[in-house]
Structure formats: structure tokens, C-alpha cells
Amino acid sequence: MTDQQRADWLSCYGHPILKTPNIDKIASKGTRFDNFHTASPVCMPNRASFLTGRYPSLHGLRYNGCTLPENATTFVDLLADDGYNTAAIGKSHLQPFTDLRPMARNIGNSAATTEAWKKEQPTNYQEAPENYQGEEAFEMKTPYYGYKHVDMVTSHGDRCGGHYQQWFRKNAPDWQALHDPINELSHNYSCPQAYRTPIPEDLYPTAYVRDRTIDYIQSQKDEDAPFFAFVSFPDPHHPFNPPGKYWDMYSPDNFDVSLPFGAHQNPTTPMRWLHENWKSGGAQMTAQTAMMLNQQQLKEAMALTAGMMAFVDDAVGDIVTALEQSGMMDDTVICYNSDHGDYLGDYNMLLKGALQFRSITRVPFIWSDPDRRKAAASDALCSTVDLASTILERAGVEPFNGNQGLSFLPATKGEAGPRSEALIEYNDGGSRLGFEAPARVRSLVTDRWRYSVYRDQPWGELYDLENDPNETHNLWDDEDHKEIRAYMSERLSHHLIAQMDESPMSDRLA
């Protein structure tokens, strides 16, 4: 799993510039899904949906900064119970990994309400930075959401935390100098968060995730038990800082901003707010907040993102080679996915946010199975919530009560998928992009339509994906589309009604 990679940023998905031969090789021996969507286009909620097979409304990790309850049932729990060795290597992000305070807290000032709020908070943040200050590797309390082995990487860019940070300090005697901004290597890029790191390639987080994964594969080759490994790269999430040769592997001149702001026929209120904020010189609310930039800055961000992806692709190639050399390749299913996308130039926007364009909700997914190592493409509509059911079915393990996902295992074999609609939830942790209150958005996606409702807003979005795949014309107020808007509204209502936790079940009548 990569972090913040849109579906069309792989050469096997048709990117005209970026070359990803190693990931393409996986696709050449598997099924590439062209209509795979996130449950939520944000890191933490979607990663929790991946593990639990539930939407954020149910699993509780509703927006970045929340935490997945420690007693949550995950599909990894069931694999472990069935005898699998289980490992998480890289970015987990099921708990906050900074010591920053929430952007907004809806609690009163009295001692009673403060104590009640504290009572609801987890007592053990294993991803918190204070755990990784010592010289010796922090010993995780396992199982960690089902994982028996954990090699933690937190945050993004060249200064990640977790076990990586402890390893980095041991293996880089000059680590403080490598982290000092004064030692940034020279460059002429003006893109915000473009940083030319002095950290060499072999000490960068991508290399660390690669090497720890290879170590784990080697440790499993003589084991009788099967294994499940979740390998999670923090890139190509911003900041934009590919190390070494990857910095200038791609030139900004090779990229185009094909969907500038002017390409949208009737921009929504937050799009106009972003445009006005950009033109007036306004700042981001946080480093993670969506923004608009000029074409040169966006092309620089694209080139650096391509560099980060090239490093990830090389790492994936090394991991697959290690799997082949271990003798386990013919018994191993390989999946490739990302947690969400990035606007990455669409309508002059960068990063992610409340605007539910396909650039952030549609992600790559490849399934390569030893029972069917041949190239195929599927247009089956699938969601992150479906992964738990699909993996469990492939492993021959019964799903757990409360799981909302639908197995799409038949679609990996060329058959039809299980769903015709996909729900996408988005909850912001603070008020931004001109919203007076934190944005609450629900979208319903079909093969033909994308319908989005923004809580308490008089406007919404309706796009005809068949005739307008780039979502340039919002049909919300179009008289000719009133019936489809009403139909999508009714269908969304049914999906929202279904957001009830079915677990635990009662063991007796009232």
C-alpha cells in the first residue's frame, strides 16, 4: 500500500510519463481493477476501513486524529486465529502519530465534561512519538490490531518516526545534520513542501520499508505457517522530497496541467474559495490542507511525485525478487493498493480535501494470484471495505459479524463484481476551504454517476462519469437531470440507513 497515490499514476494504468516497470510486472500477472474506490479519501479512516471491513461511521476512526478502538475486530485477527503469521511493516496510521492538539474539540469547559471526554480516549497510543525516543527499539504490545510482528513507520517524507527513526539514529552518525534544514541540497523549485533532502537513498524510509520486508520474507521461508504481510510505504505523500537520483529523475517540463481551474464549467463554493484564497495570497490552514498553485509549481510537484513513485517501484521490484528467491512466490497472493489519491493538478489543486473528485477517491488496485498469473483488467466497482471479505474468502476463513464488505474474489477471476454502488464518507477534523463547520460529505458512486451531498449546504454535486469522466460539469441544478438526482438521493438514503453496527449480536430474546 502506498500513501496518497491516485489510480492513474502508474504506467500500467496509462500514465504517459511515469514508468513503473516492477508494479506493471505484477499487473501483467494479475487483475488490474479500474474502478476501485476508497471508503474515505483520507489516510486514517480508509486504513481502518481496510482492516475492519466497515465504514468510518461504524469503526469509529472518522477523521485523521481519531483512533481505531484497540478492541476492534480486524480481518488480520481472524487470519492470526487461523494460524497465519501476521506482520505490519511501514506506515500503519491507525492511531495519531503526532503530539499536535485537535483542530477543533466539541467539549465544554467544566471539569465534569473534561473528565468525561478523557474517559473516552485511548490509554495507549503505540504510534505516539514519545515511544520512540530511546535508543532501543520500542517494544510494541502485540497483537496490534491482529499483527504479531510490527515494524512501525510514522509520518511522511524524509523525517519519519517510529522504529524507522530509532534505526535511522543508529545507522546515521550525523543524523542531526541530515535533519537540519540548513543542510538542504540546493534546487530551484518553488513548489511548497519541495525539499531536497541530504538523506541518502539507503537511509530513506522507502529503503527501510523495503529492507525490513525482505528480512521478514526471509524469516518466513522455513516456517510451516502461512503469512500475511501488510507493507506500507509513506510515499508519494507530500512533502515532495525524493532522495538522491530520484530527485531529478523526472523534469517538470515533461508534465502538463491538463485540467486547469478554468476547465470546470461551474465550480462549487469551496472550489471558488480555494481559487480566491490562492489569488489573494492566502495561506494553508495546515500543511495537509488542499490548496491551489500555479502551473509551474504543480508540474514540479508532479515531477517530484514521479521520483518518489520510481523509488517505490524499485523497492517493490526488490521485494518481489526476494519472494521469488524464497521459493514462496507460487504460494503467495500479491496485492497493490493505495489509501487515497491526490488532486495533483486537477483544477489547479494539490493534496486532498472535502471535494470528492475521482482523483482522490479512485485508487489503484492489482490482485496477482498464483492460481491465475495472467494479465486481465476488471471494471468491477469495488471499495476498500470489500478487501477484508475478499482476502478472508481467498484464505478460506469465515468473515466476522458486522463486516460490511462484499467479497470481489470472483472479479479477480474475470467474473462480475458484487456491487453496483459504492458509498464514500468524508469527515473533516476542522473548518477549512470556506466551510463554517467541519465538512461532512457523503458520496455515492456508480458506473455512470457520482453524487455528493455536503451537510447543511444548499448545493451538491452530480457528475455524469460516462460523458464527463473528468467531472467538469456539475449537473446538480440541471433541469434535465432532476430525476437522476432524486434517484441517487434515494439510493444514498438507503446506504446511510444501513450504517448500523450489527455486532455484537444478542444471544437471547428481550
C-alpha positions as CSV (number, residue, x, y, z in Angstrom):
1,M,0.0,0.0,0.0
2,T,1.3,3.4,-0.9
3,D,0.1,6.7,0.6
4,Q,-1.7,9.3,-1.5
5,Q,-1.4,7.9,-4.9
6,R,-4.2,8.3,-7.5
7,A,-5.1,5.5,-9.8
8,D,-3.8,6.9,-13.0
9,W,-0.2,7.4,-11.6
10,L,1.2,4.0,-12.7
11,S,2.3,3.2,-16.3
12,C,0.1,0.1,-16.2
13,Y,-2.9,2.5,-15.7
14,G,-1.9,4.6,-18.7
15,H,0.3,7.3,-17.2
16,P,2.1,8.8,-20.2
17,I,5.3,9.9,-18.4
18,L,5.8,7.9,-15.2
19,K,7.4,4.4,-15.7
20,T,6.7,1.7,-13.1
21,P,8.0,-1.5,-14.6
22,N,8.0,-3.5,-11.4
23,I,4.4,-2.7,-10.5
24,D,3.5,-3.2,-14.1
25,K,5.0,-6.7,-13.9
26,I,2.6,-7.6,-11.0
27,A,-0.3,-6.3,-13.2
28,S,1.0,-8.4,-16.1
29,K,0.4,-11.5,-14.0
30,G,-2.8,-10.4,-12.3
31,T,-6.0,-8.4,-12.5
32,R,-5.9,-4.6,-12.6
33,F,-9.1,-3.0,-11.2
34,D,-10.0,0.2,-13.0
35,N,-13.0,1.2,-10.8
36,F,-11.7,0.7,-7.2
37,H,-12.7,3.4,-4.7
38,T,-11.8,4.3,-1.2
39,A,-14.2,4.1,1.7
40,S,-12.9,7.6,2.7
41,P,-10.3,9.6,0.8
42,V,-8.2,10.2,3.9
43,C,-5.4,8.2,5.4
44,M,-6.6,7.0,8.8
45,P,-10.4,6.4,8.1
46,N,-9.7,4.4,5.0
47,R,-6.9,2.4,6.5
48,A,-9.3,1.5,9.4
49,S,-11.9,0.5,6.8
50,F,-9.4,-1.7,5.1
51,L,-8.7,-3.6,8.3
52,T,-12.3,-3.8,9.6
53,G,-14.4,-4.0,6.5
54,R,-16.5,-1.2,8.0
55,Y,-17.2,2.4,7.1
56,P,-15.8,5.1,9.3
57,S,-19.2,5.8,10.8
58,L,-19.1,2.4,12.3
59,H,-15.5,1.6,13.1
60,G,-15.1,5.0,14.8
61,L,-11.9,6.3,13.2
62,R,-14.0,9.0,11.4
63,Y,-11.2,11.5,10.5
64,N,-7.5,11.9,10.9
65,G,-6.6,12.4,14.6
66,C,-9.1,9.8,15.9
67,T,-8.0,6.3,16.7
68,L,-9.3,2.8,15.8
69,P,-10.5,1.2,19.1
70,E,-8.0,-1.3,20.4
71,N,-10.7,-3.9,20.7
72,A,-11.8,-3.5,17.0
73,T,-12.1,-6.8,15.2
74,T,-9.9,-6.9,12.0
75,F,-9.5,-9.4,9.3
76,V,-5.9,-9.8,10.4
77,D,-7.2,-11.0,13.8
78,L,-9.1,-13.8,12.0
79,L,-6.0,-14.7,9.9
80,A,-3.9,-14.9,13.1
81,D,-6.5,-17.1,14.8
82,D,-6.4,-19.4,11.8
83,G,-2.7,-19.9,12.1
84,Y,-1.2,-17.2,10.0
85,N,1.9,-15.3,10.9
86,T,0.9,-11.6,10.5
87,A,3.1,-8.5,10.1
88,A,2.7,-4.8,9.5
89,I,5.8,-3.2,8.1
90,G,5.8,0.6,7.4
91,K,3.1,3.1,7.9
92,S,0.1,1.8,9.9
93,H,-1.7,5.1,10.9
94,L,-4.4,3.6,13.0
95,Q,-3.6,6.0,15.8
96,P,-2.3,9.6,15.9
97,F,1.4,9.8,15.4
98,T,2.0,13.4,16.4
99,D,1.6,15.3,19.7
100,L,-0.4,18.1,18.0
101,R,-3.7,19.0,19.6
102,P,-7.0,18.6,17.7
103,M,-8.0,21.4,15.3
104,A,-11.5,21.5,16.9
105,R,-12.9,20.0,20.1
106,N,-16.6,20.0,20.9
107,I,-16.3,19.6,24.6
108,G,-17.3,22.0,27.4
109,N,-15.0,23.7,29.9
110,S,-16.4,22.2,33.1
111,A,-14.3,19.6,35.0
112,A,-17.1,17.1,34.5
113,T,-17.2,17.3,30.8
114,T,-13.4,17.3,30.5
115,E,-13.2,14.2,32.6
116,A,-16.0,12.5,30.5
117,W,-14.1,13.4,27.3
118,K,-10.8,12.0,28.7
119,K,-12.6,8.8,29.7
120,E,-13.4,8.1,26.1
121,Q,-9.8,8.5,24.9
122,P,-7.5,5.5,24.4
123,T,-4.9,5.0,27.1
124,N,-2.1,3.5,25.0
125,Y,-1.1,5.3,21.7
126,Q,1.6,2.9,20.4
127,E,2.2,5.1,17.4
128,A,2.8,8.2,19.5
129,P,6.3,9.9,19.1
130,E,7.2,9.6,22.8
131,N,7.5,5.9,22.5
132,Y,10.4,6.1,20.0
133,Q,12.8,8.5,21.8
134,G,15.0,5.8,23.4
135,E,18.0,4.1,21.8
136,E,16.5,0.6,21.9
137,A,13.6,-0.3,19.6
138,F,10.3,0.3,21.2
139,E,8.6,-3.0,22.0
140,M,5.1,-3.0,20.7
141,K,2.3,-4.6,22.6
142,T,1.1,-7.3,20.3
143,P,-1.1,-8.4,18.7
144,Y,-1.5,-4.9,17.3
145,Y,-4.9,-5.0,15.6
146,G,-4.1,-8.6,14.7
147,Y,-0.4,-8.1,13.7
148,K,2.0,-10.3,15.6
149,H,5.1,-8.5,14.1
150,V,5.2,-4.7,13.8
151,D,7.9,-2.5,12.3
152,M,6.4,0.9,12.7
153,V,7.0,3.9,10.4
154,T,5.1,7.1,11.3
155,S,4.6,10.4,9.5
156,H,5.8,11.2,5.9
157,G,8.8,12.4,4.0
158,D,12.5,12.1,5.0
159,R,11.9,12.6,8.7
160,C,9.5,9.7,9.5
161,G,9.2,8.5,13.1
162,G,8.5,5.2,14.7
163,H,11.0,2.3,14.6
164,Y,12.4,3.8,11.4
165,Q,13.5,6.9,13.4
166,Q,15.3,4.8,16.0
167,W,17.0,2.8,13.3
168,F,18.0,6.0,11.5
169,R,19.6,7.5,14.5
170,K,21.7,4.3,15.0
171,N,22.7,4.0,11.3
172,A,23.4,7.7,10.6
173,P,26.1,9.1,12.9
174,D,25.4,12.5,11.5
175,W,21.6,12.1,11.7
176,Q,21.1,15.5,13.3
177,A,22.9,17.3,10.5
178,L,20.9,15.3,8.0
179,H,17.7,16.6,9.6
180,D,18.8,20.2,9.9
181,P,17.0,22.3,7.2
182,I,20.2,24.4,6.8
183,N,21.7,21.4,5.0
184,E,19.1,21.1,2.4
185,L,20.6,20.5,-1.0
186,S,20.3,23.3,-3.5
187,H,17.5,23.4,-6.0
188,N,15.4,25.9,-7.9
189,Y,11.9,24.5,-7.2
190,S,9.2,26.9,-5.9
191,C,6.6,24.3,-5.1
192,P,5.5,24.4,-1.5
193,Q,6.9,21.5,0.5
194,A,9.5,20.7,-2.2
195,Y,12.6,19.8,-0.1
196,R,15.8,18.3,-1.5
197,T,16.8,16.1,1.3
198,P,20.5,15.3,2.1
199,I,19.5,11.9,3.4
200,P,20.9,9.2,1.1
201,E,18.7,6.7,-0.6
202,D,19.7,3.8,1.6
203,L,18.7,5.7,4.7
204,Y,15.4,7.0,3.3
205,P,12.1,5.5,4.7
206,T,11.3,3.8,1.4
207,A,14.5,1.8,1.6
208,Y,13.8,1.0,5.3
209,V,10.4,-0.5,4.4
210,R,11.9,-2.4,1.6
211,D,14.7,-3.9,3.7
212,R,12.5,-4.8,6.7
213,T,10.1,-6.5,4.3
214,I,12.8,-8.6,2.7
215,D,14.0,-9.5,6.2
216,Y,10.5,-10.7,7.1
217,I,10.1,-12.7,3.9
218,Q,13.4,-14.4,4.6
219,S,12.3,-15.2,8.1
220,Q,9.2,-17.0,6.8
221,K,10.6,-19.3,4.2
222,D,11.3,-22.1,6.6
223,E,8.0,-21.6,8.6
224,D,5.2,-24.2,8.3
225,A,2.6,-21.5,8.9
226,P,1.4,-19.2,6.1
227,F,1.9,-15.5,6.4
228,F,0.1,-12.2,5.8
229,A,2.3,-9.1,5.4
230,F,1.0,-5.6,5.2
231,V,3.7,-3.5,3.5
232,S,3.0,0.2,3.6
233,F,5.2,2.9,2.0
234,P,4.8,6.5,3.4
235,D,5.4,7.9,-0.2
236,P,4.4,9.5,-2.5
237,H,2.6,11.6,0.1
238,H,3.9,15.1,0.5
239,P,6.4,16.7,1.4
240,F,7.9,16.3,-2.1
241,N,11.5,15.1,-1.3
242,P,12.6,12.0,-3.3
243,P,16.3,11.3,-2.3
244,G,19.4,11.0,-4.4
245,K,18.9,10.1,-8.1
246,Y,15.2,10.2,-7.7
247,W,15.1,14.0,-7.2
248,D,15.7,14.9,-10.8
249,M,14.8,11.6,-12.5
250,Y,11.8,13.5,-14.0
251,S,11.7,17.0,-15.3
252,P,8.7,19.4,-14.6
253,D,8.9,20.2,-18.3
254,N,7.6,16.8,-19.2
255,F,4.3,17.3,-17.3
256,D,1.1,19.2,-18.1
257,V,-1.7,20.6,-16.1
258,S,-4.4,19.2,-18.3
259,L,-7.4,20.2,-16.1
260,P,-6.8,23.8,-15.0
261,F,-9.4,25.6,-12.9
262,G,-10.9,27.2,-16.0
263,A,-11.8,23.7,-17.3
264,H,-14.6,23.4,-14.7
265,Q,-17.8,24.8,-16.1
266,N,-19.5,25.7,-12.8
267,P,-17.1,25.4,-9.8
268,T,-18.6,24.7,-6.4
269,T,-18.4,27.1,-3.5
270,P,-15.2,25.6,-1.9
271,M,-13.5,25.5,-5.3
272,R,-14.2,29.2,-5.7
273,W,-13.0,29.8,-2.2
274,L,-9.8,28.0,-2.9
275,H,-9.3,30.0,-6.1
276,E,-9.9,33.3,-4.4
277,N,-7.6,32.3,-1.5
278,W,-4.8,31.4,-4.0
279,K,-5.2,34.6,-6.0
280,S,-5.2,36.8,-2.8
281,G,-2.1,35.1,-1.4
282,G,-3.9,33.3,1.4
283,A,-2.1,30.6,3.3
284,Q,-2.9,26.9,4.1
285,M,-4.7,26.2,7.3
286,T,-2.3,23.2,7.9
287,A,0.4,21.5,5.8
288,Q,-2.2,18.9,4.9
289,T,-4.9,21.3,3.6
290,A,-5.7,21.4,-0.1
291,M,-4.5,24.4,-2.0
292,M,-4.3,25.9,-5.5
293,L,-0.9,26.6,-7.2
294,N,0.3,27.9,-10.5
295,Q,1.1,25.6,-13.3
296,Q,4.9,25.6,-12.8
297,Q,4.5,24.7,-9.1
298,L,2.1,21.9,-10.0
299,K,4.4,20.5,-12.6
300,E,7.2,20.5,-10.1
301,A,5.0,18.6,-7.6
302,M,4.2,16.1,-10.4
303,A,7.9,15.6,-11.2
304,L,8.9,15.0,-7.6
305,T,5.9,12.7,-7.1
306,A,7.1,10.7,-10.1
307,G,10.5,10.5,-8.4
308,M,9.1,9.2,-5.2
309,M,7.0,6.6,-7.2
310,A,10.1,5.5,-9.1
311,F,11.8,4.7,-5.8
312,V,8.7,2.8,-4.5
313,D,8.6,0.9,-7.8
314,D,12.2,-0.1,-7.4
315,A,11.6,-1.2,-3.8
316,V,8.6,-3.3,-5.0
317,G,10.8,-5.0,-7.5
318,D,13.3,-5.9,-4.9
319,I,10.6,-7.3,-2.6
320,V,9.1,-9.4,-5.4
321,T,12.6,-10.7,-6.2
322,A,13.1,-11.7,-2.5
323,L,9.8,-13.5,-2.6
324,E,10.9,-15.4,-5.7
325,Q,14.2,-16.3,-4.2
326,S,12.5,-17.5,-1.0
327,G,10.7,-20.2,-3.0
328,M,7.3,-18.9,-1.8
329,M,6.2,-17.0,-4.9
330,D,4.0,-19.8,-6.2
331,D,2.1,-19.9,-2.9
332,T,1.6,-16.1,-2.4
333,V,-1.1,-13.7,-3.5
334,I,0.3,-10.2,-4.1
335,C,-2.0,-7.1,-3.9
336,Y,-1.1,-3.5,-4.7
337,N,-3.2,-0.6,-3.5
338,S,-3.1,3.0,-2.2
339,D,-5.0,4.5,0.7
340,H,-6.3,7.5,-1.3
341,G,-5.3,9.8,-4.1
342,D,-4.2,13.4,-4.7
343,Y,-5.7,16.2,-6.8
344,L,-2.2,16.6,-8.2
345,G,-3.0,19.5,-10.6
346,D,-6.7,18.9,-11.3
347,Y,-8.4,22.3,-11.3
348,N,-5.0,23.7,-10.1
349,M,-5.5,21.9,-6.8
350,L,-3.0,19.9,-4.8
351,L,-3.3,17.4,-1.9
352,K,-6.8,16.3,-0.8
353,G,-9.9,17.6,0.9
354,A,-13.6,17.8,1.0
355,L,-14.1,17.9,-2.8
356,Q,-14.7,14.3,-3.7
357,F,-13.2,14.2,-7.2
358,R,-12.1,10.8,-8.6
359,S,-8.5,12.0,-8.4
360,I,-8.7,11.4,-4.6
361,T,-11.4,8.7,-4.3
362,R,-10.2,6.3,-7.1
363,V,-7.1,4.4,-6.4
364,P,-5.0,1.6,-8.0
365,F,-5.7,-2.0,-7.1
366,I,-4.0,-5.0,-8.5
367,W,-4.6,-8.7,-7.5
368,S,-2.0,-11.2,-8.6
369,D,-2.9,-14.8,-7.6
370,P,-0.7,-17.9,-8.1
371,D,-3.9,-19.7,-9.3
372,R,-4.2,-17.2,-12.2
373,R,-1.0,-15.5,-13.1
374,K,-2.1,-13.7,-16.2
375,A,-2.9,-10.2,-17.2
376,A,-6.5,-9.0,-17.0
377,A,-8.5,-5.9,-16.4
378,S,-11.7,-5.5,-14.5
379,D,-14.2,-2.7,-14.5
380,A,-15.9,-4.1,-11.4
381,L,-16.9,-1.4,-8.9
382,C,-15.1,-2.2,-5.6
383,S,-14.4,-0.4,-2.4
384,T,-11.7,-0.6,0.4
385,V,-14.4,-2.0,2.7
386,D,-14.5,-5.1,0.4
387,L,-10.9,-6.0,0.9
388,A,-11.3,-7.8,4.3
389,S,-14.1,-10.1,2.9
390,T,-12.1,-10.8,-0.3
391,I,-8.8,-11.7,1.5
392,L,-10.6,-13.8,4.0
393,E,-12.5,-15.7,1.3
394,R,-9.2,-16.4,-0.5
395,A,-7.7,-17.7,2.7
396,G,-10.7,-19.9,3.4
397,V,-11.6,-18.0,6.6
398,E,-15.2,-17.1,7.5
399,P,-15.9,-13.3,7.8
400,F,-16.8,-11.7,11.1
401,N,-20.1,-10.4,12.2
402,G,-20.5,-6.6,11.5
403,N,-18.3,-6.7,8.4
404,Q,-20.0,-4.5,5.7
405,G,-17.8,-5.5,2.8
406,L,-18.6,-7.7,-0.2
407,S,-16.0,-10.2,-1.5
408,F,-15.0,-9.5,-5.0
409,L,-12.9,-12.6,-5.4
410,P,-14.9,-13.8,-8.4
411,A,-13.9,-10.5,-10.1
412,T,-10.2,-11.4,-9.7
413,K,-11.0,-14.4,-12.0
414,G,-12.7,-12.4,-14.7
415,E,-16.3,-12.6,-13.4
416,A,-18.6,-9.8,-12.4
417,G,-18.2,-7.8,-9.2
418,P,-20.7,-7.9,-6.2
419,R,-21.8,-4.3,-6.1
420,S,-23.3,-1.6,-8.4
421,E,-22.9,1.3,-5.9
422,A,-20.1,2.4,-3.6
423,L,-20.5,4.7,-0.6
424,I,-17.7,7.2,0.2
425,E,-17.6,9.0,3.5
426,Y,-15.6,12.2,4.3
427,N,-15.4,13.9,7.6
428,D,-13.1,16.9,8.3
429,G,-11.4,17.4,11.6
430,G,-11.7,21.2,11.3
431,S,-13.3,24.0,9.4
432,R,-11.5,24.8,6.2
433,L,-12.0,25.6,2.5
434,G,-14.6,28.2,3.5
435,F,-16.8,25.8,5.4
436,E,-18.1,27.3,8.6
437,A,-18.2,23.9,10.3
438,P,-16.1,20.8,9.6
439,A,-17.2,19.4,6.3
440,R,-19.3,16.3,6.4
441,V,-19.7,14.7,2.9
442,R,-21.3,11.6,1.6
443,S,-20.9,10.4,-1.9
444,L,-22.5,7.6,-3.9
445,V,-20.6,6.3,-7.0
446,T,-21.9,4.0,-9.7
447,D,-20.5,3.1,-13.1
448,R,-22.3,6.1,-14.5
449,W,-22.7,8.7,-11.8
450,R,-21.0,10.4,-8.8
451,Y,-23.4,12.1,-6.4
452,S,-22.2,14.1,-3.4
453,V,-24.1,15.7,-0.6
454,Y,-22.5,18.3,1.8
455,R,-24.2,18.6,5.1
456,D,-26.2,21.8,5.6
457,Q,-25.2,23.1,2.2
458,P,-27.8,24.3,-0.4
459,W,-25.6,22.9,-3.2
460,G,-24.2,19.5,-4.0
461,E,-22.6,17.6,-6.9
462,L,-23.8,15.3,-9.7
463,Y,-21.5,14.2,-12.4
464,D,-22.1,12.0,-15.5
465,L,-18.9,9.9,-15.5
466,E,-19.8,8.3,-18.8
467,N,-20.0,11.5,-20.8
468,D,-17.9,13.7,-18.4
469,P,-15.2,11.4,-16.9
470,N,-13.1,14.4,-15.8
471,E,-16.1,15.8,-13.8
472,T,-16.0,19.2,-15.4
473,H,-19.8,19.9,-15.4
474,N,-21.8,19.7,-12.2
475,L,-25.3,18.7,-13.1
476,W,-26.8,19.3,-9.6
477,D,-29.1,22.2,-10.8
478,D,-29.6,20.9,-14.3
479,E,-33.3,20.6,-15.1
480,D,-32.8,17.6,-17.4
481,H,-31.2,15.6,-14.5
482,K,-33.7,16.1,-11.7
483,E,-34.9,12.5,-11.9
484,I,-31.4,11.0,-11.7
485,R,-30.6,13.4,-8.8
486,A,-33.7,12.2,-7.0
487,Y,-32.9,8.6,-7.6
488,M,-29.3,9.0,-6.4
489,S,-30.6,10.8,-3.3
490,E,-32.9,7.9,-2.5
491,R,-30.2,5.3,-3.1
492,L,-27.8,7.3,-0.8
493,S,-30.5,7.3,1.9
494,H,-30.7,3.5,1.8
495,H,-26.9,3.3,2.2
496,L,-27.0,5.7,5.2
497,I,-29.8,3.7,6.8
498,A,-27.5,0.6,6.5
499,Q,-24.9,2.3,8.7
500,M,-25.8,0.4,11.8
501,D,-23.4,-1.8,13.7
502,E,-24.7,-5.4,13.5
503,S,-22.2,-6.6,16.1
504,P,-22.3,-7.8,18.8
505,M,-25.5,-9.9,18.3
506,S,-27.8,-10.6,21.1
507,D,-27.7,-14.1,22.4
508,R,-31.3,-14.1,23.7
509,L,-34.7,-12.5,23.2
510,A,-35.8,-9.5,25.2
